[in-house]
Amino acid sequence: MAEDNKQATPEKIHTVADLRSMAHDYAVPMSDGTLEKIAQDGLTPEKAKAFEEYIKTTAQGLYPTLAPQIKAGIPTAYLIDPYRQVAKQMLGEDHEPDFTTDPKASAALSGGVDPATGRPSPMSLDQWKGHIKTTPGFGYDQTPQAQETAQSAVRGMLAEMGQPQEGM
């Protein structure tokens, strides 16, 4: 995963793996066939630079709410990392949200509303936490944290009703 976070510069792009890494950094889904076709006749610095510009432009279109940062050269993967880290904290270190193809996860990038314009915007991290908790496909209800929260709520209700809390 660490190598995915290294952004290749056009002078250093030599392989399909380098192209794949750049597409990953900007969260632009691309097939291996397309990447292989691009690299077919060799990856010159000019071709690498053109690919980088294409990836950045495509990412700006895919993630319009992040377009200014992407245009400035900040890879999408860096911009969405806080969402990834929150998901890992809530669902476990092994959870890897797929912001490019999973609608549950991609909602983080456009599921909020900009109060000034009324247009879609990235969710706040608090909204993202709520989304993870309330979207069944994430499986949050099966996590130890959710189980403890539920048991704590039941204990509180039983205490309010004066009921014994044995076995909880």
N, C-alpha and C positions, 0 to 999 in steps of 0.2 A: 504494500500500500504506500510505503514511503516513496517509491519511485514514481507513483502516480502523481505525487504532489510536486515533483520537479518539473518545471515548465521548460520544455525544449525551446531553444532559440533557433531561428531558421538556419543559422550556420551549423548547428549541431544536429539537425534532423537528418538521419541517415537510413532509417529503417521504417518498416510498417509499424513496428512497436512504438517508435517515436511519434508517428502520426496518431496512433491509437491513444497514446498518452496525452497528446495535446487535445484531441477530441474529448477525452475523459475530463481533462482539466476544465474545459469549457462546457461540460455536460451536454455535448452535442452527440446524439446517437448516430453512429456510422457503422456500416457492416464491414467485415474484414474484406469482402470482395471489392468494395469501393476503395478502401484504403490500399489494397494491393494494386488496383488499377491505377491509382494516382502515382504509386511508387514504381510502376512497371518499367518505365524508361529511365529510372534513376532519379534521385532526389537532389537536384541542383539547389544552391542557395536561393535562386529566384523562385523555383517551384515551391520550396519550403516556405518562403515569405508569402507567396500567393495563397498557400494552404492556410497559413496562420491568419491572414486577413479574412479569408473565407470563413474560418471557424469563428473568429470574433464577430463578424457580421451576422452569421447564422445564430450565434448565442444571443446577440442583442435582439434578434427577431423572436427567438424562442422565449426569452426572459425579458420582456420590455421593461419591467419594473426595475431590473438590474442593469439596463443598457448603459447608463452613464458610467458606472463603475467598470463594466466590461470594456467599453470603448476606451477607457483610461488604461486598460491592460491588466486589470485584476481578474484572474480566472474565476469563472463561475463556481468551481469547486471550493475556492477560498471563501466566496461570498455566502455559500450555503452550508459551510462547515458548522456554524453555530446550531443550525437545525439538526444536522447529523449528530452532533455531540449531545444535544438534548434528547434525541431519540435513543441514543445509546445509554444515556443515564436512566431513562425511564424503562427501556425494554431489554437492556442488557448489552454488554460490550460486543456480543456476536451479531447484534442486529445491524444491518447495513441498509438504510433506506435508499431506494432507487428513485431519485428525483426526476429522471428522464422518462421512465416508462410506467411507473406505478402512480395511478391517479391519487391514491391515498397520500403518498409522499409529496407528489408535485403540487398538491394543494397548498403546501407551505409557501410556495413561491408566488401564488396568485390568489390565494383564498382570503386575503384580507381586503380591506377597502381603505383607500387613501381618503381621510376625512376632508381634505382640502378640495380634491377633484371628484371624489365619488368613484374613481376608477379602481380596478383591481390593483392590489399591492401585495407584497409579501406579508404573511401573517406576522404578528408580533410573536416573540418566543412564548409568551403566556398563552396566546391563541393557539400556537402550535402544540403546547402541552395539553390544552383542552381538547384539541383535535385528536391527538394520540389517545387520550383517555376515552373519548366517546366514539371513536371509529372502530367498530368490531374487528375489522381485518388486521389491525395492529396486534391484537391479543393482549392489550394492556391488562384486561381483567384477570389474566392468568399469571401475572407477575407477583412476586412476593410482596412488593410494595402495595399493589392494589388489594391483595388478599388481607394484608394487615389493616389497611384503611377500612375495608368492609367489616372486619371483625371488631375493630375499634368502634365503628358506628353502631354495630349491634350491641356491644357491651354498654355503650352510652345510653341507648334506648332502653335496654333492660334495667339499667341503674335508675333511669328516670321513672320507670314503672314499678320500681321496688322489687324486681325479680332477681332471683339468684343468678350468678354468672358462672356457674361451675362448668369446667371443661372448655372455656373460651380463652 
